[in-house]
Amino acid sequence: MSQPLTVECPTCGAPVEWSAKSANRPFCSDRCKLIDLGAWAAEEHAIPGNDLEDDVFSTELDAPPLRGH
């Protein structure tokens, strides 16, 4: 029988078994899950973007009005 995969909790680093019995995986607890959610809500975490794409998609595009079919 093989050992179950173990990962580190992203919040506190505690070992977490990656299985159905670890309901909060990859977190070790509801507390760590909520701490991480709060960090995202406070914009402490961010997915890096592309400055050029941000400039292109942040400007309003002039689209012609839709006509009836």
KOLGU-4560 file (N, C-alpha, C; in nm, 3 decimals, padded with zeros to 5 digits):
<recs>
<n_xx: 00.085 n_yy: -00.117 n_zz: 00.000 ca_xx: 00.000 ca_yy: 00.000 ca_zz: 00.000 c_xx: 00.090 c_yy: 00.124 c_zz: 00.000 mol: A seq: 1 type: MET>
<n_xx: 00.060 n_yy: 00.221 n_zz: -00.086 ca_xx: 00.145 ca_yy: 00.339 ca_zz: -00.097 c_xx: 00.102 c_yy: 00.446 c_zz: 00.005 mol: A seq: 2 type: SER>
<n_xx: 00.198 n_yy: 00.531 n_zz: 00.037 ca_xx: 00.173 ca_yy: 00.643 ca_zz: 00.129 c_xx: 00.088 c_yy: 00.747 c_zz: 00.059 mol: A seq: 3 type: GLN>
<n_xx: -00.010 n_yy: 00.807 n_zz: 00.127 ca_xx: -00.088 ca_yy: 00.915 ca_zz: 00.066 c_xx: 00.001 c_yy: 01.037 c_zz: 00.044 mol: A seq: 4 type: PRO>
<n_xx: -00.032 n_yy: 01.113 n_zz: -00.058 ca_xx: 00.042 ca_yy: 01.236 ca_zz: -00.088 c_xx: 00.021 c_yy: 01.335 c_zz: 00.025 mol: A seq: 5 type: LEU>
<n_xx: 00.129 n_yy: 01.398 n_zz: 00.068 ca_xx: 00.123 ca_yy: 01.501 ca_zz: 00.173 c_xx: 00.174 c_yy: 01.631 c_zz: 00.115 mol: A seq: 6 type: THR>
<n_xx: 00.100 n_yy: 01.739 n_zz: 00.138 ca_xx: 00.139 ca_yy: 01.873 ca_zz: 00.094 c_xx: 00.148 c_yy: 01.964 c_zz: 00.215 mol: A seq: 7 type: VAL>
<n_xx: 00.211 n_yy: 02.080 n_zz: 00.199 ca_xx: 00.218 ca_yy: 02.178 ca_zz: 00.307 c_xx: 00.103 c_yy: 02.275 c_zz: 00.296 mol: A seq: 8 type: GLU>
<n_xx: 00.043 n_yy: 02.307 n_zz: 00.408 ca_xx: -00.062 ca_yy: 02.409 ca_zz: 00.413 c_xx: 00.000 c_yy: 02.540 c_zz: 00.364 mol: A seq: 9 type: CYS>
<n_xx: -00.062 n_yy: 02.607 n_zz: 00.266 ca_xx: -00.006 ca_yy: 02.731 ca_zz: 00.213 c_xx: 00.000 c_yy: 02.845 c_zz: 00.316 mol: A seq: 10 type: PRO>
<n_xx: -00.079 n_yy: 02.835 n_zz: 00.421 ca_xx: -00.083 ca_yy: 02.942 ca_zz: 00.521 c_xx: 00.019 c_yy: 02.920 c_zz: 00.633 mol: A seq: 11 type: THR>
<n_xx: 00.019 n_yy: 02.800 n_zz: 00.692 ca_xx: 00.105 ca_yy: 02.778 ca_zz: 00.809 c_xx: 00.216 c_yy: 02.676 c_zz: 00.787 mol: A seq: 12 type: CYS>
<n_xx: 00.209 n_yy: 02.602 n_zz: 00.676 ca_xx: 00.314 ca_yy: 02.505 ca_zz: 00.647 c_xx: 00.296 c_yy: 02.368 c_zz: 00.710 mol: A seq: 13 type: GLY>
<n_xx: 00.186 n_yy: 02.346 n_zz: 00.781 ca_xx: 00.162 ca_yy: 02.216 ca_zz: 00.843 c_xx: 00.138 c_yy: 02.110 c_zz: 00.735 mol: A seq: 14 type: ALA>
<n_xx: 00.177 n_yy: 01.987 n_zz: 00.760 ca_xx: 00.154 ca_yy: 01.881 ca_zz: 00.662 c_xx: 00.004 c_yy: 01.848 c_zz: 00.651 mol: A seq: 15 type: PRO>
<n_xx: -00.043 n_yy: 01.831 n_zz: 00.528 ca_xx: -00.183 ca_yy: 01.799 ca_zz: 00.503 c_xx: -00.187 c_yy: 01.679 c_zz: 00.410 mol: A seq: 16 type: VAL>
<n_xx: -00.260 n_yy: 01.577 n_zz: 00.450 ca_xx: -00.277 ca_yy: 01.459 ca_zz: 00.365 c_xx: -00.374 c_yy: 01.494 c_zz: 00.253 mol: A seq: 17 type: GLU>
<n_xx: -00.334 n_yy: 01.469 n_zz: 00.129 ca_xx: -00.417 ca_yy: 01.502 ca_zz: 00.014 c_xx: -00.511 c_yy: 01.385 c_zz: -00.012 mol: A seq: 18 type: TRP>
<n_xx: -00.624 n_yy: 01.387 n_zz: 00.059 ca_xx: -00.723 ca_yy: 01.281 ca_zz: 00.042 c_xx: -00.861 c_yy: 01.337 c_zz: 00.076 mol: A seq: 19 type: SER>
<n_xx: -00.963 n_yy: 01.257 n_zz: 00.049 ca_xx: -01.101 ca_yy: 01.300 ca_zz: 00.075 c_xx: -01.127 c_yy: 01.329 c_zz: 00.222 mol: A seq: 20 type: ALA>
<n_xx: -01.051 n_yy: 01.267 n_zz: 00.312 ca_xx: -01.075 ca_yy: 01.293 ca_zz: 00.454 c_xx: -01.019 c_yy: 01.429 c_zz: 00.500 mol: A seq: 21 type: LYS>
<n_xx: -00.940 n_yy: 01.495 n_zz: 00.417 ca_xx: -00.889 ca_yy: 01.630 ca_zz: 00.446 c_xx: -00.978 c_yy: 01.730 c_zz: 00.375 mol: A seq: 22 type: SER>
<n_xx: -01.089 n_yy: 01.764 n_zz: 00.436 ca_xx: -01.192 ca_yy: 01.846 ca_zz: 00.372 c_xx: -01.143 c_yy: 01.987 c_zz: 00.335 mol: A seq: 23 type: ALA>
<n_xx: -01.043 n_yy: 02.039 n_zz: 00.404 ca_xx: -00.996 ca_yy: 02.175 ca_zz: 00.378 c_xx: -00.873 c_yy: 02.181 c_zz: 00.287 mol: A seq: 24 type: ASN>
<n_xx: -00.833 n_yy: 02.067 n_zz: 00.231 ca_xx: -00.710 ca_yy: 02.064 ca_zz: 00.152 c_xx: -00.712 c_yy: 02.170 c_zz: 00.044 mol: A seq: 25 type: ARG>
<n_xx: -00.608 n_yy: 02.238 n_zz: 00.014 ca_xx: -00.472 ca_yy: 02.217 ca_zz: 00.061 c_xx: -00.444 c_yy: 02.279 c_zz: 00.197 mol: A seq: 26 type: PRO>
<n_xx: -00.544 n_yy: 02.336 n_zz: 00.261 ca_xx: -00.526 ca_yy: 02.398 ca_zz: 00.392 c_xx: -00.545 c_yy: 02.294 c_zz: 00.502 mol: A seq: 27 type: PHE>
<n_xx: -00.486 n_yy: 02.318 n_zz: 00.618 ca_xx: -00.497 ca_yy: 02.223 ca_zz: 00.728 c_xx: -00.624 c_yy: 02.244 c_zz: 00.809 mol: A seq: 28 type: CYS>
<n_xx: -00.686 n_yy: 02.363 n_zz: 00.797 ca_xx: -00.804 ca_yy: 02.392 ca_zz: 00.879 c_xx: -00.887 c_yy: 02.503 c_zz: 00.816 mol: A seq: 29 type: SER>
<n_xx: -01.008 n_yy: 02.521 n_zz: 00.868 ca_xx: -01.092 ca_yy: 02.634 ca_zz: 00.825 c_xx: -01.022 c_yy: 02.766 c_zz: 00.855 mol: A seq: 30 type: ASP>
<n_xx: -00.953 n_yy: 02.772 n_zz: 00.967 ca_xx: -00.884 ca_yy: 02.895 ca_zz: 01.007 c_xx: -00.784 c_yy: 02.937 c_zz: 00.901 mol: A seq: 31 type: ARG>
<n_xx: -00.698 n_yy: 02.843 n_zz: 00.858 ca_xx: -00.597 ca_yy: 02.876 ca_zz: 00.756 c_xx: -00.663 c_yy: 02.912 c_zz: 00.623 mol: A seq: 32 type: CYS>
<n_xx: -00.774 n_yy: 02.844 n_zz: 00.590 ca_xx: -00.846 ca_yy: 02.873 ca_zz: 00.466 c_xx: -00.901 c_yy: 03.016 c_zz: 00.470 mol: A seq: 33 type: LYS>
<n_xx: -00.956 n_yy: 03.057 n_zz: 00.584 ca_xx: -01.011 ca_yy: 03.191 ca_zz: 00.597 c_xx: -00.903 c_yy: 03.299 c_zz: 00.600 mol: A seq: 34 type: LEU>
<n_xx: -00.788 n_yy: 03.268 n_zz: 00.659 ca_xx: -00.676 ca_yy: 03.362 ca_zz: 00.657 c_xx: -00.634 c_yy: 03.389 c_zz: 00.513 mol: A seq: 35 type: ILE>
<n_xx: -00.625 n_yy: 03.283 n_zz: 00.432 ca_xx: -00.587 ca_yy: 03.298 ca_zz: 00.291 c_xx: -00.693 c_yy: 03.376 c_zz: 00.215 mol: A seq: 36 type: ASP>
<n_xx: -00.821 n_yy: 03.347 n_zz: 00.238 ca_xx: -00.929 ca_yy: 03.420 ca_zz: 00.172 c_xx: -00.922 c_yy: 03.569 c_zz: 00.207 mol: A seq: 37 type: LEU>
<n_xx: -00.896 n_yy: 03.599 n_zz: 00.334 ca_xx: -00.884 ca_yy: 03.738 ca_zz: 00.376 c_xx: -00.768 c_yy: 03.808 c_zz: 00.308 mol: A seq: 38 type: GLY>
<n_xx: -00.658 n_yy: 03.737 n_zz: 00.287 ca_xx: -00.543 ca_yy: 03.796 ca_zz: 00.218 c_xx: -00.578 c_yy: 03.829 c_zz: 00.074 mol: A seq: 39 type: ALA>
<n_xx: -00.652 n_yy: 03.739 n_zz: 00.007 ca_xx: -00.696 ca_yy: 03.768 ca_zz: -00.131 c_xx: -00.790 c_yy: 03.888 c_zz: -00.132 mol: A seq: 40 type: TRP>
<n_xx: -00.885 n_yy: 03.893 n_zz: -00.037 ca_xx: -00.981 ca_yy: 04.003 ca_zz: -00.032 c_xx: -00.912 c_yy: 04.137 c_zz: -00.005 mol: A seq: 41 type: ALA>
<n_xx: -00.804 n_yy: 04.134 n_zz: 00.071 ca_xx: -00.728 ca_yy: 04.256 ca_zz: 00.101 c_xx: -00.626 c_yy: 04.287 c_zz: -00.008 mol: A seq: 42 type: ALA>
<n_xx: -00.629 n_yy: 04.209 n_zz: -00.117 ca_xx: -00.539 ca_yy: 04.225 ca_zz: -00.231 c_xx: -00.393 c_yy: 04.209 c_zz: -00.193 mol: A seq: 43 type: GLU>
<n_xx: -00.366 n_yy: 04.124 n_zz: -00.092 ca_xx: -00.229 ca_yy: 04.093 ca_zz: -00.055 c_xx: -00.170 c_yy: 03.989 c_zz: -00.151 mol: A seq: 44 type: GLU>
<n_xx: -00.256 n_yy: 03.913 n_zz: -00.216 ca_xx: -00.214 ca_yy: 03.819 ca_zz: -00.319 c_xx: -00.264 c_yy: 03.873 c_zz: -00.452 mol: A seq: 45 type: HIS>
<n_xx: -00.189 n_yy: 03.852 n_zz: -00.557 ca_xx: -00.233 ca_yy: 03.894 ca_zz: -00.689 c_xx: -00.170 c_yy: 03.804 c_zz: -00.794 mol: A seq: 46 type: ALA>
<n_xx: -00.243 n_yy: 03.781 n_zz: -00.899 ca_xx: -00.189 ca_yy: 03.706 ca_zz: -01.012 c_xx: -00.127 c_yy: 03.808 c_zz: -01.106 mol: A seq: 47 type: ILE>
<n_xx: 00.003 n_yy: 03.793 n_zz: -01.136 ca_xx: 00.067 ca_yy: 03.893 ca_zz: -01.221 c_xx: 00.002 c_yy: 03.898 c_zz: -01.360 mol: A seq: 48 type: PRO>
<n_xx: -00.011 n_yy: 04.018 n_zz: -01.410 ca_xx: -00.071 ca_yy: 04.037 ca_zz: -01.541 c_xx: 00.031 c_yy: 04.090 c_zz: -01.640 mol: A seq: 49 type: GLY>
<n_xx: -00.017 n_yy: 04.122 n_zz: -01.756 ca_xx: 00.067 ca_yy: 04.176 ca_zz: -01.862 c_xx: 00.031 c_yy: 04.324 c_zz: -01.876 mol: A seq: 50 type: ASN>
<n_xx: 00.128 n_yy: 04.413 n_zz: -01.857 ca_xx: 00.101 ca_yy: 04.557 ca_zz: -01.861 c_xx: 00.040 c_yy: 04.600 c_zz: -01.994 mol: A seq: 51 type: ASP>
<n_xx: 00.088 n_yy: 04.544 n_zz: -02.104 ca_xx: 00.036 ca_yy: 04.580 ca_zz: -02.235 c_xx: -00.111 c_yy: 04.540 c_zz: -02.247 mol: A seq: 52 type: LEU>
<n_xx: -00.143 n_yy: 04.418 n_zz: -02.207 ca_xx: -00.283 ca_yy: 04.373 ca_zz: -02.212 c_xx: -00.370 c_yy: 04.457 c_zz: -02.120 mol: A seq: 53 type: GLU>
<n_xx: -00.320 n_yy: 04.492 n_zz: -02.004 ca_xx: -00.398 ca_yy: 04.575 ca_zz: -01.912 c_xx: -00.431 c_yy: 04.709 c_zz: -01.976 mol: A seq: 54 type: ASP>
<n_xx: -00.335 n_yy: 04.769 n_zz: -02.047 ca_xx: -00.359 ca_yy: 04.896 ca_zz: -02.114 c_xx: -00.462 c_yy: 04.881 c_zz: -02.226 mol: A seq: 55 type: ASP>
<n_xx: -00.450 n_yy: 04.776 n_zz: -02.304 ca_xx: -00.541 ca_yy: 04.755 ca_zz: -02.417 c_xx: -00.683 c_yy: 04.731 c_zz: -02.368 mol: A seq: 56 type: VAL>
<n_xx: -00.698 n_yy: 04.643 n_zz: -02.269 ca_xx: -00.832 ca_yy: 04.606 ca_zz: -02.224 c_xx: -00.893 c_yy: 04.706 c_zz: -02.127 mol: A seq: 57 type: PHE>
<n_xx: -00.817 n_yy: 04.802 n_zz: -02.079 ca_xx: -00.874 ca_yy: 04.898 ca_zz: -01.987 c_xx: -00.932 c_yy: 05.020 c_zz: -02.059 mol: A seq: 58 type: SER>
<n_xx: -00.900 n_yy: 05.036 n_zz: -02.187 ca_xx: -00.956 ca_yy: 05.148 ca_zz: -02.263 c_xx: -01.091 c_yy: 05.107 c_zz: -02.320 mol: A seq: 59 type: THR>
<n_xx: -01.177 n_yy: 05.204 n_zz: -02.335 ca_xx: -01.308 ca_yy: 05.175 ca_zz: -02.391 c_xx: -01.296 c_yy: 05.170 c_zz: -02.542 mol: A seq: 60 type: GLU>
<n_xx: -01.356 n_yy: 05.069 n_zz: -02.600 ca_xx: -01.355 ca_yy: 05.054 ca_zz: -02.744 c_xx: -01.484 c_yy: 05.113 c_zz: -02.799 mol: A seq: 61 type: LEU>
<n_xx: -01.471 n_yy: 05.188 n_zz: -02.909 ca_xx: -01.590 ca_yy: 05.244 ca_zz: -02.973 c_xx: -01.649 c_yy: 05.137 c_zz: -03.064 mol: A seq: 62 type: ASP>
<n_xx: -01.759 n_yy: 05.083 n_zz: -03.024 ca_xx: -01.826 ca_yy: 04.982 ca_zz: -03.104 c_xx: -01.948 c_yy: 05.042 c_zz: -03.170 mol: A seq: 63 type: ALA>
<n_xx: -01.974 n_yy: 05.006 n_zz: -03.295 ca_xx: -02.093 ca_yy: 05.059 ca_zz: -03.360 c_xx: -02.218 c_yy: 05.005 c_zz: -03.291 mol: A seq: 64 type: PRO>
<n_xx: -02.325 n_yy: 05.081 n_zz: -03.291 ca_xx: -02.448 ca_yy: 05.034 ca_zz: -03.227 c_xx: -02.500 c_yy: 04.909 c_zz: -03.298 mol: A seq: 65 type: PRO>
<n_xx: -02.563 n_yy: 04.821 n_zz: -03.222 ca_xx: -02.619 ca_yy: 04.700 ca_zz: -03.281 c_xx: -02.746 c_yy: 04.735 c_zz: -03.358 mol: A seq: 66 type: LEU>
<n_xx: -02.759 n_yy: 04.674 n_zz: -03.476 ca_xx: -02.879 ca_yy: 04.696 ca_zz: -03.556 c_xx: -02.969 c_yy: 04.574 c_zz: -03.545 mol: A seq: 67 type: ARG>
<n_xx: -03.097 n_yy: 04.592 n_zz: -03.562 ca_xx: -03.192 ca_yy: 04.481 ca_zz: -03.561 c_xx: -03.165 c_yy: 04.388 c_zz: -03.677 mol: A seq: 68 type: GLY>
<n_xx: -03.195 n_yy: 04.262 n_zz: -03.662 ca_xx: -03.171 ca_yy: 04.164 ca_zz: -03.768 c_xx: -03.282 c_yy: 04.164 c_zz: -03.865 mol: A seq: 69 type: HIS>
</recs>
